[in-house]
Amino acid sequence: MAEGRKEEEAPYPAWTATVEEVAQHHGVDTSTGLTQAQIDSKRARFGYNELEKEPGKSLFALVLEQFDDMLVKVINHRQSQQCATSASRQYNLTCGQSVSTYMANSLLSPQH
């Protein structure tokens, strides 16, 4: 049950009815809409018409997602094949240390 929902009832199959039938079922005048009293009454009965909010991702989870990218995986694989070359030494990478680890350490270490 949604957080703001006060009362549970069987859903009205509005998709099978005409506009006039739906308006009559809900007690609404299609030319003027709901009065403020009707709005307050329905809001007290059913709550606000809102979807439940999903919790957001943490900053750490967002950073980790960046390393779950095909390009990073290709770079990691390529780097592991060339760990003894001069390119690896240029970035101070040791054999077995991945580009992801290097990037994470660069992001997390304080700048000198």
C-alpha positions in Angstrom: 0.0 0.0 0.0 1.4 3.4 -0.9 2.5 5.6 2.0 -0.1 8.3 1.6 -2.9 5.9 0.8 -5.5 5.8 3.6 -8.1 3.3 2.2 -7.8 0.4 -0.1 -10.6 -0.5 -2.5 -10.9 -2.5 -5.7 -9.7 -0.5 -8.7 -12.3 1.0 -10.9 -11.8 -0.2 -14.5 -11.8 3.3 -16.1 -10.2 2.0 -19.3 -13.4 0.2 -20.1 -15.8 3.1 -19.5 -16.5 6.4 -21.2 -15.3 9.7 -19.9 -18.8 10.5 -18.7 -19.1 7.2 -16.8 -15.7 7.7 -15.1 -16.7 11.2 -14.1 -20.0 10.0 -12.7 -18.3 7.2 -10.8 -15.9 9.7 -9.2 -18.5 12.4 -8.7 -16.8 14.9 -10.9 -18.3 17.6 -13.1 -16.2 17.5 -16.4 -16.9 21.2 -17.1 -15.7 22.5 -13.7 -13.6 19.7 -12.2 -13.3 19.1 -8.5 -14.1 21.7 -5.9 -11.6 22.4 -3.2 -13.8 20.6 -0.7 -13.9 17.5 -3.0 -10.1 17.6 -3.3 -9.7 17.8 0.5 -12.1 15.0 1.0 -10.5 12.7 -1.5 -7.0 13.6 -0.3 -8.0 12.7 3.3 -9.6 9.4 2.1 -6.9 8.3 -0.4 -3.8 10.4 0.3 -1.7 12.2 -2.2 -1.5 10.9 -5.8 2.3 10.1 -5.6 4.5 7.2 -6.4 6.8 5.8 -3.8 10.3 7.2 -4.1 13.0 4.7 -4.5 16.2 5.3 -2.5 19.0 6.8 -4.5 22.4 5.3 -5.1 25.3 6.3 -2.9 28.2 8.2 -4.3 30.4 5.1 -3.7 28.0 3.0 -5.8 28.0 5.5 -8.6 31.8 5.6 -8.7 32.0 1.8 -8.7 29.5 1.7 -11.6 32.0 3.7 -13.7 34.4 0.8 -13.6 31.8 -1.7 -14.8 32.1 -0.3 -18.3 33.2 -2.4 -21.3 35.8 0.1 -22.3 37.4 0.0 -18.8 37.3 -3.8 -19.0 39.1 -3.8 -22.4 41.7 -1.4 -21.1 42.2 -3.5 -18.0 42.6 -6.6 -20.2 45.0 -4.9 -22.6 47.0 -3.4 -19.7 47.4 -6.8 -18.0 48.8 -8.2 -21.3 51.4 -5.4 -21.5 52.3 -5.0 -17.8 56.0 -5.3 -18.5 56.1 -2.7 -21.3 57.3 0.9 -21.0 53.7 2.1 -21.2 53.0 0.4 -17.9 56.1 1.9 -16.3 55.1 5.3 -17.5 51.9 5.2 -15.3 53.7 3.4 -12.4 51.6 0.3 -12.8 52.9 -3.0 -11.6 52.0 -6.3 -13.1 48.6 -7.3 -11.9 47.6 -3.7 -11.0 44.6 -2.7 -13.1 43.8 0.6 -14.7 40.7 0.6 -12.5 42.8 0.4 -9.4 45.1 3.1 -10.7 42.1 5.3 -11.5 40.5 4.7 -8.1 43.8 5.4 -6.2 44.2 8.6 -8.3 40.7 9.7 -7.4 41.0 8.9 -3.7 44.5 10.0 -3.0 45.1 13.7 -1.9 46.8 15.9 -4.5 50.4 16.9 -3.7 
